[in-house]
Amino acid sequence: MRRGCGYPVENRNLAGQLASKGLIISKFPMGSAAVPQNFPIRNRIISGMSVGLLVVEGAQYSRSAITARLALDQGREVFAVPGNITSKMSWGPNLLIKQGAKLVQDWNAWLSICHRKCVAV
């Protein structure tokens, strides 16, 4: 496989299996380098294909915050796990909860949400 397909390196075999038996969706040509400015574009595709988005951690201007905004713009549900108020990595999910994201307090709650979503789809 050429450079840029299967990033990170550990996923090259998986990418090869998907390419031969399934589908790889990308906004970028095969062989494109994985550069940070492309992540929000990639995440727009991921959030658009998802029923909802769960944010566990993320700083104020993190990629997870960007992806949450994209998911909301696409009409997807956004869920968040609250975090310690002294941690900069909790800023994103705590702000999302303040703005109306659905609180996910423990893994049982998340499993329940996933089950309802899967049955509804």
PyMOL commands that set and color helices and strands:
alter all, ss='L'
color gray80, all
select helices_A, chain A and resi 9-21+36-49+63-73+88-98+107-120
alter helices_A, ss='H'
color red, helices_A
select strands_A, chain A and resi 52-55+77-80+102-103
alter strands_A, ss='S'
color yellow, strands_A
deselect
rebuild
show_as cartoon
